Structure formats: structure tokens, C-alpha cells
Amino acid sequence: MPLFSNESCRCVLVYPTMILTLEADEMDKCSLMMLFLVLSTHLFSQEWQEVWSDEFSSDTIDENKWEFMIGDGTAYGLQSGWGNNERQYYRRENAVVKDGLLTIIAKQESYGGKQYTSSRLRTKNKGDWTYGRFEMRAKMP
């Protein structure tokens, strides 16, 4: 985002791999603005490179990409209810892959001292990013 003052010009461009700060006096403002526009256009128009994906093409969940988090949170050092009073117990059986879709099924059933069951998955240490573009297709009930 460019920042301007009466006496000088300062442009700051923040990009995941760098922070570029340019400063100029009154005479150089036009040149600085042009350079800023060229750099920002170039950096943000670069094509994205896919680094991780799961198309759920198998009939099972790929545990090289996903980690099941089982239970009520106590096994992960949290209070029962995952630290925020969740009323479900997470189970593997509530996650199903079929026809290229991952389906997480929530059920009203008593299990592990909870009133509901569901499934909880994460990609921690199997796909971690600081910056990027994420795409997904999801359907909520």
C-alpha cells in the first residue's frame, strides 16, 4: 500500500517472500510510483504453484496427508471438549471417502461420555503453509 506525504513519498510493498520499501523526494514521486506499480503487477501476477492437494480418489483417507484427531481433546493436552466445550467425541468411523468426496458424518449418539460423534482431521506436519491460496469445495447440511 503506498503512503504519501507532502515532502516525500514512501511506498511499501508486502509480498509473502519479501517486504520492499521505497522512498523518494518530491521530484522522484512519479518514478517511484511507476516502479511500485511495475513491481506489484509482476509479483502478484505470477502463477500459483500447487504444493499439496487431495482429490480423495481412493476409498480411504490418505494418512500421509491427514491426521485423525480422536477423542475429546484430553489426549492432546486440552480439557475435555477440546478446550471450548465441544459436545462431540471424534472418531475415525465418522469420516468416509466415496466417489471422490470426503464426508464427515455428525451423529447424535452417546460415545466416550459425549452426546454426539463426528470426525476431526488436520494436515499438521503433513502440509503446512504460511502463505498461499487455498481452494476447496464444501457443502454444509
N, C-alpha and C positions, 0 to 999 in steps of 0.2 A: 504494500500500500504506500503510495507516495505521500510524503509530508512536505509542505512548503511553508516558508516564512518570507517576510519582506526582504531580508538581506541575503539569504542563501537558500539553496534547495537541497533537500535530503530525500533520497529515495531508498526504501528498504524493500528488498525482495526476499521473501522467505520461501524456501523450497525444501523438501524433505532432506536433501543431501547437502544443502548449504544455506547460509544467510549472507546476502550480498547487500552492502550498504554503500551508496554512492553519494558524495556531497559535492556541491559546486557553488560558485558565487553567481551573481545576477546574470552575467554575460553567458555563462555556461548552462543556464537552465534549459534552454531548448535542446542542446546537445545531450544533456543528461536525461531529459525526458525521452528522447528518441532511443538512446541506449537502453534505458529501462524498458521501454515498450518492446524493443527487439529481443532483449534477453528474456523477458517474461513470456513473450509469444513462443520463443524457441523452447524454453524449459517446459511450459505447460502443454505444448503440442506434441511432445514426444509420445510415442506409442507405449501403451502399457505392456508389460511382460508378465504372463501368467506364471506364478510361482507355486501355486497349490490349487488343487481342485478335487472334488469328489462328485462323480456323476451317479453314484450308487448303482453301478452296473452289475454288481454281484448280488447274490441273495443274502449276504450277511454284511454287517458293518465292518469296515476295514479298520482294525485296531492299530494299524500302523499310522493311521490318520486321526483316529478318535480315541478318547479315553472315557470309559463309563465312570461316572461318579455314583457309587452305590451307597444307599442308606439314608440316614437322616442328618448327615453332616458331622456327627461326632468323630467318625474315623478320619476326618480332615482337620481336626482341632477346633471345630466350631461347636456352639451349643446346639442341642437337638432342635431341628427345624432350620438348619443351615444358617443360624445366627439371625434370622429375620422371621421366625415363627411360621415357616412353611409347614403345611399340614400333610405333605405327602412324603412317602418313602420311595426313593428312586430305585428302580430295578432294571436289569438288562432286558427282561422279558417284555417290557413296555415299549421297546424300540424295535421296529420291523422295517426291513428293506424289501420292497417288491415293486417290480415294473419301473425301476429307476427312481423310486421315491423313498425317502426316509419318512416314516410315520412314527410319531411319538404319541402313545396312547395313554391318556389320563383315565383312571378308573376310580370309582367310588367303591373302595373295598378296604377292609381292615387288614393291615400288614405292618409288622415291625412297630406296633404301637401307634401307628398313624391311621387316619381315616381314608386316605387316598394313596394311590400309587401312580407313578409316572416314570419317565426316564430322563436322565441328565447326562449330556455328553459335552466334552470340550476338546480342543486341539492343543492344549498347553504342552509345550516341548515337542510337539509333532507338527506344528505350523504356527509360528509366532511372527508377528509383524508390528512395526511401529507406524509405518505409513502405508498407504495404498488405497486401492479401490476395491470394494467388496460388492459382489453381486450374488443374489440368491433369489430363489423363487419360493414363496411360502404361502400356505393357505391356513388361515385361522378358522376354528369352528365357529 
